[in-house]
Amino acid sequence: MADEIRAEMVANVWKVVAAEGDTVADGDTLVILESMKMEIPVLAESDGTVAQLAVNEGDVVQEGDLIAVIES
């Protein structure tokens, strides 16, 4: 089963922490977004493996954009 992680707001991708193939646990930081000088961590919502990382540092994401897919 796959869990899609999507952006909750318009933001810049400040730092990518996880990589495709990484094993993550519920609550692990995948990427850090920056919006209005605030850093917002995007967290894994389940245990699993990062199957797809759809963003790169410097990208701008819109609300609802895919950030990552976690396969459990």
mmCIF file of the N, C-alpha and C atoms, coordinates in Angstrom:
data_MODEL
# 
_entry.id   MODEL 
# 
loop_
_atom_site.group_PDB 
_atom_site.id 
_atom_site.type_symbol 
_atom_site.label_atom_id 
_atom_site.label_alt_id 
_atom_site.label_comp_id 
_atom_site.label_asym_id 
_atom_site.label_entity_id 
_atom_site.label_seq_id 
_atom_site.pdbx_PDB_ins_code 
_atom_site.Cartn_x 
_atom_site.Cartn_y 
_atom_site.Cartn_z 
_atom_site.occupancy 
_atom_site.B_iso_or_equiv 
_atom_site.pdbx_formal_charge 
_atom_site.auth_seq_id 
_atom_site.auth_comp_id 
_atom_site.auth_asym_id 
_atom_site.auth_atom_id 
_atom_site.pdbx_PDB_model_num 
ATOM 1   N N  . MET A 1 1  ? 0.841  -1.181 0.000  1.00 0.00 ? 1  MET A N  1 
ATOM 2   C CA . MET A 1 1  ? 0.000  0.000  0.000  1.00 0.00 ? 1  MET A CA 1 
ATOM 3   C C  . MET A 1 1  ? 0.887  1.247  0.000  1.00 0.00 ? 1  MET A C  1 
ATOM 4   N N  . ALA A 1 2  ? 0.511  2.252  -0.760 1.00 0.00 ? 2  ALA A N  1 
ATOM 5   C CA . ALA A 1 2  ? 1.308  3.477  -0.886 1.00 0.00 ? 2  ALA A CA 1 
ATOM 6   C C  . ALA A 1 2  ? 0.592  4.643  -0.220 1.00 0.00 ? 2  ALA A C  1 
ATOM 7   N N  . ASP A 1 3  ? 1.373  5.495  0.421  1.00 0.00 ? 3  ASP A N  1 
ATOM 8   C CA . ASP A 1 3  ? 0.862  6.676  1.099  1.00 0.00 ? 3  ASP A CA 1 
ATOM 9   C C  . ASP A 1 3  ? 1.445  7.898  0.400  1.00 0.00 ? 3  ASP A C  1 
ATOM 10  N N  . GLU A 1 4  ? 0.584  8.748  -0.188 1.00 0.00 ? 4  GLU A N  1 
ATOM 11  C CA . GLU A 1 4  ? 1.055  9.949  -0.872 1.00 0.00 ? 4  GLU A CA 1 
ATOM 12  C C  . GLU A 1 4  ? 1.143  11.105 0.115  1.00 0.00 ? 4  GLU A C  1 
ATOM 13  N N  . ILE A 1 5  ? 2.291  11.764 0.140  1.00 0.00 ? 5  ILE A N  1 
ATOM 14  C CA . ILE A 1 5  ? 2.488  12.938 0.980  1.00 0.00 ? 5  ILE A CA 1 
ATOM 15  C C  . ILE A 1 5  ? 2.382  14.156 0.069  1.00 0.00 ? 5  ILE A C  1 
ATOM 16  N N  . ARG A 1 6  ? 1.467  15.061 0.395  1.00 0.00 ? 6  ARG A N  1 
ATOM 17  C CA . ARG A 1 6  ? 1.217  16.226 -0.458 1.00 0.00 ? 6  ARG A CA 1 
ATOM 18  C C  . ARG A 1 6  ? 1.437  17.525 0.319  1.00 0.00 ? 6  ARG A C  1 
ATOM 19  N N  . ALA A 1 7  ? 1.764  18.582 -0.405 1.00 0.00 ? 7  ALA A N  1 
ATOM 20  C CA . ALA A 1 7  ? 1.992  19.892 0.206  1.00 0.00 ? 7  ALA A CA 1 
ATOM 21  C C  . ALA A 1 7  ? 0.678  20.443 0.766  1.00 0.00 ? 7  ALA A C  1 
ATOM 22  N N  . GLU A 1 8  ? 0.770  21.054 1.940  1.00 0.00 ? 8  GLU A N  1 
ATOM 23  C CA . GLU A 1 8  ? -0.414 21.643 2.559  1.00 0.00 ? 8  GLU A CA 1 
ATOM 24  C C  . GLU A 1 8  ? -0.521 23.135 2.282  1.00 0.00 ? 8  GLU A C  1 
ATOM 25  N N  . MET A 1 9  ? 0.522  23.708 1.660  1.00 0.00 ? 9  MET A N  1 
ATOM 26  C CA . MET A 1 9  ? 0.525  25.144 1.372  1.00 0.00 ? 9  MET A CA 1 
ATOM 27  C C  . MET A 1 9  ? 1.509  25.432 0.250  1.00 0.00 ? 9  MET A C  1 
ATOM 28  N N  . VAL A 1 10 ? 1.465  26.642 -0.262 1.00 0.00 ? 10 VAL A N  1 
ATOM 29  C CA . VAL A 1 10 ? 2.456  27.105 -1.231 1.00 0.00 ? 10 VAL A CA 1 
ATOM 30  C C  . VAL A 1 10 ? 3.742  27.378 -0.463 1.00 0.00 ? 10 VAL A C  1 
ATOM 31  N N  . ALA A 1 11 ? 4.843  26.805 -0.926 1.00 0.00 ? 11 ALA A N  1 
ATOM 32  C CA . ALA A 1 11 ? 6.117  26.976 -0.213 1.00 0.00 ? 11 ALA A CA 1 
ATOM 33  C C  . ALA A 1 11 ? 7.276  26.632 -1.136 1.00 0.00 ? 11 ALA A C  1 
ATOM 34  N N  . ASN A 1 12 ? 8.475  27.009 -0.699 1.00 0.00 ? 12 ASN A N  1 
ATOM 35  C CA . ASN A 1 12 ? 9.712  26.617 -1.370 1.00 0.00 ? 12 ASN A CA 1 
ATOM 36  C C  . ASN A 1 12 ? 10.254 25.374 -0.685 1.00 0.00 ? 12 ASN A C  1 
ATOM 37  N N  . VAL A 1 13 ? 10.827 24.468 -1.470 1.00 0.00 ? 13 VAL A N  1 
ATOM 38  C CA . VAL A 1 13 ? 11.495 23.301 -0.885 1.00 0.00 ? 13 VAL A CA 1 
ATOM 39  C C  . VAL A 1 13 ? 12.880 23.779 -0.462 1.00 0.00 ? 13 VAL A C  1 
ATOM 40  N N  . TRP A 1 14 ? 13.082 23.912 0.845  1.00 0.00 ? 14 TRP A N  1 
ATOM 41  C CA . TRP A 1 14 ? 14.332 24.442 1.383  1.00 0.00 ? 14 TRP A CA 1 
ATOM 42  C C  . TRP A 1 14 ? 15.387 23.353 1.483  1.00 0.00 ? 14 TRP A C  1 
ATOM 43  N N  . LYS A 1 15 ? 15.000 22.171 1.980  1.00 0.00 ? 15 LYS A N  1 
ATOM 44  C CA . LYS A 1 15 ? 15.967 21.088 2.132  1.00 0.00 ? 15 LYS A CA 1 
ATOM 45  C C  . LYS A 1 15 ? 15.270 19.740 1.947  1.00 0.00 ? 15 LYS A C  1 
ATOM 46  N N  . VAL A 1 16 ? 15.911 18.856 1.193  1.00 0.00 ? 16 VAL A N  1 
ATOM 47  C CA . VAL A 1 16 ? 15.436 17.486 1.034  1.00 0.00 ? 16 VAL A CA 1 
ATOM 48  C C  . VAL A 1 16 ? 16.250 16.623 1.995  1.00 0.00 ? 16 VAL A C  1 
ATOM 49  N N  . VAL A 1 17 ? 15.571 15.963 2.926  1.00 0.00 ? 17 VAL A N  1 
ATOM 50  C CA . VAL A 1 17 ? 16.239 15.179 3.968  1.00 0.00 ? 17 VAL A CA 1 
ATOM 51  C C  . VAL A 1 17 ? 16.312 13.702 3.575  1.00 0.00 ? 17 VAL A C  1 
ATOM 52  N N  . ALA A 1 18 ? 15.227 13.168 3.036  1.00 0.00 ? 18 ALA A N  1 
ATOM 53  C CA . ALA A 1 18 ? 15.161 11.749 2.671  1.00 0.00 ? 18 ALA A CA 1 
ATOM 54  C C  . ALA A 1 18 ? 15.491 11.569 1.186  1.00 0.00 ? 18 ALA A C  1 
ATOM 55  N N  . ALA A 1 19 ? 15.799 10.346 0.820  1.00 0.00 ? 19 ALA A N  1 
ATOM 56  C CA . ALA A 1 19 ? 16.076 10.016 -0.588 1.00 0.00 ? 19 ALA A CA 1 
ATOM 57  C C  . ALA A 1 19 ? 15.251 8.792  -0.971 1.00 0.00 ? 19 ALA A C  1 
ATOM 58  N N  . GLU A 1 20 ? 15.022 8.629  -2.272 1.00 0.00 ? 20 GLU A N  1 
ATOM 59  C CA . GLU A 1 20 ? 14.320 7.433  -2.743 1.00 0.00 ? 20 GLU A CA 1 
ATOM 60  C C  . GLU A 1 20 ? 15.064 6.195  -2.277 1.00 0.00 ? 20 GLU A C  1 
ATOM 61  N N  . GLY A 1 21 ? 14.317 5.219  -1.771 1.00 0.00 ? 21 GLY A N  1 
ATOM 62  C CA . GLY A 1 21 ? 14.912 3.986  -1.276 1.00 0.00 ? 21 GLY A CA 1 
ATOM 63  C C  . GLY A 1 21 ? 15.172 3.995  0.221  1.00 0.00 ? 21 GLY A C  1 
ATOM 64  N N  . ASP A 1 22 ? 15.119 5.176  0.851  1.00 0.00 ? 22 ASP A N  1 
ATOM 65  C CA . ASP A 1 22 ? 15.320 5.253  2.306  1.00 0.00 ? 22 ASP A CA 1 
ATOM 66  C C  . ASP A 1 22 ? 14.157 4.600  3.039  1.00 0.00 ? 22 ASP A C  1 
ATOM 67  N N  . THR A 1 23 ? 14.471 3.956  4.159  1.00 0.00 ? 23 THR A N  1 
ATOM 68  C CA . THR A 1 23 ? 13.451 3.428  5.057  1.00 0.00 ? 23 THR A CA 1 
ATOM 69  C C  . THR A 1 23 ? 13.128 4.520  6.064  1.00 0.00 ? 23 THR A C  1 
ATOM 70  N N  . VAL A 1 24 ? 11.833 4.814  6.225  1.00 0.00 ? 24 VAL A N  1 
ATOM 71  C CA . VAL A 1 24 ? 11.407 5.868  7.148  1.00 0.00 ? 24 VAL A CA 1 
ATOM 72  C C  . VAL A 1 24 ? 10.373 5.324  8.122  1.00 0.00 ? 24 VAL A C  1 
ATOM 73  N N  . ALA A 1 25 ? 10.277 5.996  9.266  1.00 0.00 ? 25 ALA A N  1 
ATOM 74  C CA . ALA A 1 25 ? 9.267  5.655  10.270 1.00 0.00 ? 25 ALA A CA 1 
ATOM 75  C C  . ALA A 1 25 ? 8.250  6.789  10.334 1.00 0.00 ? 25 ALA A C  1 
ATOM 76  N N  . ASP A 1 26 ? 7.073  6.480  10.839 1.00 0.00 ? 26 ASP A N  1 
ATOM 77  C CA . ASP A 1 26 ? 6.032  7.481  11.031 1.00 0.00 ? 26 ASP A CA 1 
ATOM 78  C C  . ASP A 1 26 ? 6.610  8.650  11.834 1.00 0.00 ? 26 ASP A C  1 
ATOM 79  N N  . GLY A 1 27 ? 6.529  9.866  11.288 1.00 0.00 ? 27 GLY A N  1 
ATOM 80  C CA . GLY A 1 27 ? 7.037  11.043 11.978 1.00 0.00 ? 27 GLY A CA 1 
ATOM 81  C C  . GLY A 1 27 ? 8.415  11.500 11.536 1.00 0.00 ? 27 GLY A C  1 
ATOM 82  N N  . ASP A 1 28 ? 9.111  10.701 10.720 1.00 0.00 ? 28 ASP A N  1 
ATOM 83  C CA . ASP A 1 28 ? 10.425 11.118 10.210 1.00 0.00 ? 28 ASP A CA 1 
ATOM 84  C C  . ASP A 1 28 ? 10.257 12.280 9.223  1.00 0.00 ? 28 ASP A C  1 
ATOM 85  N N  . THR A 1 29 ? 11.210 13.194 9.226  1.00 0.00 ? 29 THR A N  1 
ATOM 86  C CA . THR A 1 29 ? 11.177 14.327 8.305  1.00 0.00 ? 29 THR A CA 1 
ATOM 87  C C  . THR A 1 29 ? 11.640 13.884 6.916  1.00 0.00 ? 29 THR A C  1 
ATOM 88  N N  . LEU A 1 30 ? 10.845 14.221 5.896  1.00 0.00 ? 30 LEU A N  1 
ATOM 89  C CA . LEU A 1 30 ? 11.178 13.901 4.509  1.00 0.00 ? 30 LEU A CA 1 
ATOM 90  C C  . LEU A 1 30 ? 11.827 15.111 3.824  1.00 0.00 ? 30 LEU A C  1 
ATOM 91  N N  . VAL A 1 31 ? 11.173 16.254 3.923  1.00 0.00 ? 31 VAL A N  1 
ATOM 92  C CA . VAL A 1 31 ? 11.698 17.497 3.370  1.00 0.00 ? 31 VAL A CA 1 
ATOM 93  C C  . VAL A 1 31 ? 11.342 18.633 4.327  1.00 0.00 ? 31 VAL A C  1 
ATOM 94  N N  . ILE A 1 32 ? 12.025 19.756 4.150  1.00 0.00 ? 32 ILE A N  1 
ATOM 95  C CA . ILE A 1 32 ? 11.694 20.955 4.925  1.00 0.00 ? 32 ILE A CA 1 
ATOM 96  C C  . ILE A 1 32 ? 11.292 22.031 3.934  1.00 0.00 ? 32 ILE A C  1 
ATOM 97  N N  . LEU A 1 33 ? 10.088 22.558 4.118  1.00 0.00 ? 33 LEU A N  1 
ATOM 98  C CA . LEU A 1 33 ? 9.585  23.630 3.276  1.00 0.00 ? 33 LEU A CA 1 
ATOM 99  C C  . LEU A 1 33 ? 9.845  24.966 3.962  1.00 0.00 ? 33 LEU A C  1 
ATOM 100 N N  . GLU A 1 34 ? 9.911  26.028 3.164  1.00 0.00 ? 34 GLU A N  1 
ATOM 101 C CA . GLU A 1 34 ? 10.078 27.378 3.701  1.00 0.00 ? 34 GLU A CA 1 
ATOM 102 C C  . GLU A 1 34 ? 8.977  28.245 3.128  1.00 0.00 ? 34 GLU A C  1 
ATOM 103 N N  . SER A 1 35 ? 8.256  28.904 4.038  1.00 0.00 ? 35 SER A N  1 
ATOM 104 C CA . SER A 1 35 ? 7.196  29.807 3.620  1.00 0.00 ? 35 SER A CA 1 
ATOM 105 C C  . SER A 1 35 ? 7.145  30.970 4.601  1.00 0.00 ? 35 SER A C  1 
ATOM 106 N N  . MET A 1 36 ? 7.218  32.174 4.091  1.00 0.00 ? 36 MET A N  1 
ATOM 107 C CA . MET A 1 36 ? 7.174  33.379 4.918  1.00 0.00 ? 36 MET A CA 1 
ATOM 108 C C  . MET A 1 36 ? 8.209  33.319 6.050  1.00 0.00 ? 36 MET A C  1 
ATOM 109 N N  . LYS A 1 37 ? 9.421  32.888 5.707  1.00 0.00 ? 37 LYS A N  1 
ATOM 110 C CA . LYS A 1 37 ? 10.567 32.792 6.622  1.00 0.00 ? 37 LYS A CA 1 
ATOM 111 C C  . LYS A 1 37 ? 10.376 31.775 7.743  1.00 0.00 ? 37 LYS A C  1 
ATOM 112 N N  . MET A 1 38 ? 9.404  30.878 7.590  1.00 0.00 ? 38 MET A N  1 
ATOM 113 C CA . MET A 1 38 ? 9.201  29.798 8.556  1.00 0.00 ? 38 MET A CA 1 
ATOM 114 C C  . MET A 1 38 ? 9.610  28.485 7.910  1.00 0.00 ? 38 MET A C  1 
ATOM 115 N N  . GLU A 1 39 ? 10.253 27.618 8.682  1.00 0.00 ? 39 GLU A N  1 
ATOM 116 C CA . GLU A 1 39 ? 10.615 26.286 8.200  1.00 0.00 ? 39 GLU A CA 1 
ATOM 117 C C  . GLU A 1 39 ? 9.538  25.309 8.645  1.00 0.00 ? 39 GLU A C  1 
ATOM 118 N N  . ILE A 1 40 ? 8.992  24.566 7.681  1.00 0.00 ? 40 ILE A N  1 
ATOM 119 C CA . ILE A 1 40 ? 7.908  23.631 7.957  1.00 0.00 ? 40 ILE A CA 1 
ATOM 120 C C  . ILE A 1 40 ? 8.357  22.232 7.554  1.00 0.00 ? 40 ILE A C  1 
ATOM 121 N N  . PRO A 1 41 ? 8.561  21.329 8.531  1.00 0.00 ? 41 PRO A N  1 
ATOM 122 C CA . PRO A 1 41 ? 8.946  19.961 8.169  1.00 0.00 ? 41 PRO A CA 1 
ATOM 123 C C  . PRO A 1 41 ? 7.753  19.198 7.592  1.00 0.00 ? 41 PRO A C  1 
ATOM 124 N N  . VAL A 1 42 ? 8.013  18.413 6.562  1.00 0.00 ? 42 VAL A N  1 
ATOM 125 C CA . VAL A 1 42 ? 7.006  17.510 5.997  1.00 0.00 ? 42 VAL A CA 1 
ATOM 126 C C  . VAL A 1 42 ? 7.375  16.123 6.494  1.00 0.00 ? 42 VAL A C  1 
ATOM 127 N N  . LEU A 1 43 ? 6.442  15.486 7.218  1.00 0.00 ? 43 LEU A N  1 
ATOM 128 C CA . LEU A 1 43 ? 6.729  14.235 7.909  1.00 0.00 ? 43 LEU A CA 1 
ATOM 129 C C  . LEU A 1 43 ? 6.118  13.035 7.210  1.00 0.00 ? 43 LEU A C  1 
ATOM 130 N N  . ALA A 1 44 ? 6.789  11.889 7.347  1.00 0.00 ? 44 ALA A N  1 
ATOM 131 C CA . ALA A 1 44 ? 6.218  10.624 6.877  1.00 0.00 ? 44 ALA A CA 1 
ATOM 132 C C  . ALA A 1 44 ? 5.000  10.327 7.742  1.00 0.00 ? 44 ALA A C  1 
ATOM 133 N N  . GLU A 1 45 ? 3.949  9.833  7.131  1.00 0.00 ? 45 GLU A N  1 
ATOM 134 C CA . GLU A 1 45 ? 2.716  9.543  7.861  1.00 0.00 ? 45 GLU A CA 1 
ATOM 135 C C  . GLU A 1 45 ? 2.559  8.059  8.156  1.00 0.00 ? 45 GLU A C  1 
ATOM 136 N N  . SER A 1 46 ? 3.559  7.272  7.766  1.00 0.00 ? 46 SER A N  1 
ATOM 137 C CA . SER A 1 46 ? 3.528  5.834  8.035  1.00 0.00 ? 46 SER A CA 1 
ATOM 138 C C  . SER A 1 46 ? 4.951  5.286  7.921  1.00 0.00 ? 46 SER A C  1 
ATOM 139 N N  . ASP A 1 47 ? 5.166  4.096  8.454  1.00 0.00 ? 47 ASP A N  1 
ATOM 140 C CA . ASP A 1 47 ? 6.447  3.410  8.291  1.00 0.00 ? 47 ASP A CA 1 
ATOM 141 C C  . ASP A 1 47 ? 6.521  2.858  6.872  1.00 0.00 ? 47 ASP A C  1 
ATOM 142 N N  . GLY A 1 48 ? 7.707  2.843  6.295  1.00 0.00 ? 48 GLY A N  1 
ATOM 143 C CA . GLY A 1 48 ? 7.854  2.262  4.969  1.00 0.00 ? 48 GLY A CA 1 
ATOM 144 C C  . GLY A 1 48 ? 9.115  2.721  4.278  1.00 0.00 ? 48 GLY A C  1 
ATOM 145 N N  . THR A 1 49 ? 9.081  2.621  2.951  1.00 0.00 ? 49 THR A N  1 
ATOM 146 C CA . THR A 1 49 ? 10.213 2.983  2.113  1.00 0.00 ? 49 THR A CA 1 
ATOM 147 C C  . THR A 1 49 ? 9.798  4.115  1.186  1.00 0.00 ? 49 THR A C  1 
ATOM 148 N N  . VAL A 1 50 ? 10.689 5.085  1.000  1.00 0.00 ? 50 VAL A N  1 
ATOM 149 C CA . VAL A 1 50 ? 10.409 6.194  0.082  1.00 0.00 ? 50 VAL A CA 1 
ATOM 150 C C  . VAL A 1 50 ? 10.489 5.636  -1.340 1.00 0.00 ? 50 VAL A C  1 
ATOM 151 N N  . ALA A 1 51 ? 9.330  5.479  -1.973 1.00 0.00 ? 51 ALA A N  1 
ATOM 152 C CA . ALA A 1 51 ? 9.269  4.926  -3.321 1.00 0.00 ? 51 ALA A CA 1 
ATOM 153 C C  . ALA A 1 51 ? 9.489  6.005  -4.370 1.00 0.00 ? 51 ALA A C  1 
ATOM 154 N N  . GLN A 1 52 ? 9.043  7.226  -4.063 1.00 0.00 ? 52 GLN A N  1 
ATOM 155 C CA . GLN A 1 52 ? 9.196  8.340  -5.004 1.00 0.00 ? 52 GLN A CA 1 
ATOM 156 C C  . GLN A 1 52 ? 9.373  9.620  -4.214 1.00 0.00 ? 52 GLN A C  1 
ATOM 157 N N  . LEU A 1 53 ? 10.317 10.430 -4.630 1.00 0.00 ? 53 LEU A N  1 
ATOM 158 C CA . LEU A 1 53 ? 10.513 11.765 -4.080 1.00 0.00 ? 53 LEU A CA 1 
ATOM 159 C C  . LEU A 1 53 ? 10.310 12.716 -5.246 1.00 0.00 ? 53 LEU A C  1 
ATOM 160 N N  . ALA A 1 54 ? 9.222  13.493 -5.208 1.00 0.00 ? 54 ALA A N  1 
ATOM 161 C CA . ALA A 1 54 ? 8.801  14.268 -6.374 1.00 0.00 ? 54 ALA A CA 1 
ATOM 162 C C  . ALA A 1 54 ? 9.301  15.709 -6.373 1.00 0.00 ? 54 ALA A C  1 
ATOM 163 N N  . VAL A 1 55 ? 10.124 16.085 -5.389 1.00 0.00 ? 55 VAL A N  1 
ATOM 164 C CA . VAL A 1 55 ? 10.609 17.467 -5.315 1.00 0.00 ? 55 VAL A CA 1 
ATOM 165 C C  . VAL A 1 55 ? 12.126 17.503 -5.174 1.00 0.00 ? 55 VAL A C  1 
ATOM 166 N N  . ASN A 1 56 ? 12.702 18.635 -5.520 1.00 0.00 ? 56 ASN A N  1 
ATOM 167 C CA . ASN A 1 56 ? 14.129 18.902 -5.352 1.00 0.00 ? 56 ASN A CA 1 
ATOM 168 C C  . ASN A 1 56 ? 14.290 20.209 -4.602 1.00 0.00 ? 56 ASN A C  1 
ATOM 169 N N  . GLU A 1 57 ? 15.445 20.392 -3.975 1.00 0.00 ? 57 GLU A N  1 
ATOM 170 C CA . GLU A 1 57 ? 15.710 21.648 -3.283 1.00 0.00 ? 57 GLU A CA 1 
ATOM 171 C C  . GLU A 1 57 ? 15.581 22.798 -4.268 1.00 0.00 ? 57 GLU A C  1 
ATOM 172 N N  . GLY A 1 58 ? 14.898 23.860 -3.846 1.00 0.00 ? 58 GLY A N  1 
ATOM 173 C CA . GLY A 1 58 ? 14.691 25.027 -4.697 1.00 0.00 ? 58 GLY A CA 1 
ATOM 174 C C  . GLY A 1 58 ? 13.371 25.026 -5.442 1.00 0.00 ? 58 GLY A C  1 
ATOM 175 N N  . ASP A 1 59 ? 12.685 23.877 -5.485 1.00 0.00 ? 59 ASP A N  1 
ATOM 176 C CA . ASP A 1 59 ? 11.380 23.815 -6.153 1.00 0.00 ? 59 ASP A CA 1 
ATOM 177 C C  . ASP A 1 59 ? 10.353 24.635 -5.380 1.00 0.00 ? 59 ASP A C  1 
ATOM 178 N N  . VAL A 1 60 ? 9.334  25.090 -6.078 1.00 0.00 ? 60 VAL A N  1 
ATOM 179 C CA . VAL A 1 60 ? 8.181  25.731 -5.451 1.00 0.00 ? 60 VAL A CA 1 
ATOM 180 C C  . VAL A 1 60 ? 7.019  24.765 -5.579 1.00 0.00 ? 60 VAL A C  1 
ATOM 181 N N  . VAL A 1 61 ? 6.368  24.462 -4.443 1.00 0.00 ? 61 VAL A N  1 
ATOM 182 C CA . VAL A 1 61 ? 5.216  23.561 -4.466 1.00 0.00 ? 61 VAL A CA 1 
ATOM 183 C C  . VAL A 1 61 ? 3.953  24.355 -4.189 1.00 0.00 ? 61 VAL A C  1 
ATOM 184 N N  . GLN A 1 62 ? 2.890  23.918 -4.813 1.00 0.00 ? 62 GLN A N  1 
ATOM 185 C CA . GLN A 1 62 ? 1.572  24.498 -4.597 1.00 0.00 ? 62 GLN A CA 1 
ATOM 186 C C  . GLN A 1 62 ? 0.788  23.576 -3.661 1.00 0.00 ? 62 GLN A C  1 
ATOM 187 N N  . GLU A 1 63 ? -0.235 24.105 -3.034 1.00 0.00 ? 63 GLU A N  1 
ATOM 188 C CA . GLU A 1 63 ? -1.072 23.280 -2.161 1.00 0.00 ? 63 GLU A CA 1 
ATOM 189 C C  . GLU A 1 63 ? -1.598 22.077 -2.945 1.00 0.00 ? 63 GLU A C  1 
ATOM 190 N N  . GLY A 1 64 ? -1.394 20.874 -2.408 1.00 0.00 ? 64 GLY A N  1 
ATOM 191 C CA . GLY A 1 64 ? -1.870 19.651 -3.055 1.00 0.00 ? 64 GLY A CA 1 
ATOM 192 C C  . GLY A 1 64 ? -0.846 18.968 -3.932 1.00 0.00 ? 64 GLY A C  1 
ATOM 193 N N  . ASP A 1 65 ? 0.298  19.621 -4.200 1.00 0.00 ? 65 ASP A N  1 
ATOM 194 C CA . ASP A 1 65 ? 1.338  18.993 -5.027 1.00 0.00 ? 65 ASP A CA 1 
ATOM 195 C C  . ASP A 1 65 ? 1.929  17.776 -4.321 1.00 0.00 ? 65 ASP A C  1 
ATOM 196 N N  . LEU A 1 66 ? 2.255  16.766 -5.098 1.00 0.00 ? 66 LEU A N  1 
ATOM 197 C CA . LEU A 1 66 ? 2.879  15.554 -4.554 1.00 0.00 ? 66 LEU A CA 1 
ATOM 198 C C  . LEU A 1 66 ? 4.309  15.852 -4.125 1.00 0.00 ? 66 LEU A C  1 
ATOM 199 N N  . ILE A 1 67 ? 4.638  15.438 -2.900 1.00 0.00 ? 67 ILE A N  1 
ATOM 200 C CA . ILE A 1 67 ? 6.007  15.585 -2.393 1.00 0.00 ? 67 ILE A CA 1 
ATOM 201 C C  . ILE A 1 67 ? 6.712  14.239 -2.407 1.00 0.00 ? 67 ILE A C  1 
ATOM 202 N N  . ALA A 1 68 ? 6.036  13.208 -1.895 1.00 0.00 ? 68 ALA A N  1 
ATOM 203 C CA . ALA A 1 68 ? 6.668  11.889 -1.823 1.00 0.00 ? 68 ALA A CA 1 
ATOM 204 C C  . ALA A 1 68 ? 5.609  10.804 -1.762 1.00 0.00 ? 68 ALA A C  1 
ATOM 205 N N  . VAL A 1 69 ? 6.045  9.573  -2.101 1.00 0.00 ? 69 VAL A N  1 
ATOM 206 C CA . VAL A 1 69 ? 5.199  8.385  -1.963 1.00 0.00 ? 69 VAL A CA 1 
ATOM 207 C C  . VAL A 1 69 ? 5.937  7.415  -1.061 1.00 0.00 ? 69 VAL A C  1 
ATOM 208 N N  . ILE A 1 70 ? 5.270  6.958  0.001  1.00 0.00 ? 70 ILE A N  1 
ATOM 209 C CA . ILE A 1 70 ? 5.827  6.001  0.941  1.00 0.00 ? 70 ILE A CA 1 
ATOM 210 C C  . ILE A 1 70 ? 5.111  4.673  0.751  1.00 0.00 ? 70 ILE A C  1 
ATOM 211 N N  . GLU A 1 71 ? 5.856  3.610  0.479  1.00 0.00 ? 71 GLU A N  1 
ATOM 212 C CA . GLU A 1 71 ? 5.264  2.266  0.355  1.00 0.00 ? 71 GLU A CA 1 
ATOM 213 C C  . GLU A 1 71 ? 5.527  1.502  1.631  1.00 0.00 ? 71 GLU A C  1 
ATOM 214 N N  . SER A 1 72 ? 4.452  0.910  2.174  1.00 0.00 ? 72 SER A N  1 
ATOM 215 C CA . SER A 1 72 ? 4.627  0.145  3.412  1.00 0.00 ? 72 SER A CA 1 
ATOM 216 C C  . SER A 1 72 ? 4.765  -1.333 3.146  1.00 0.00 ? 72 SER A C  1 
# 
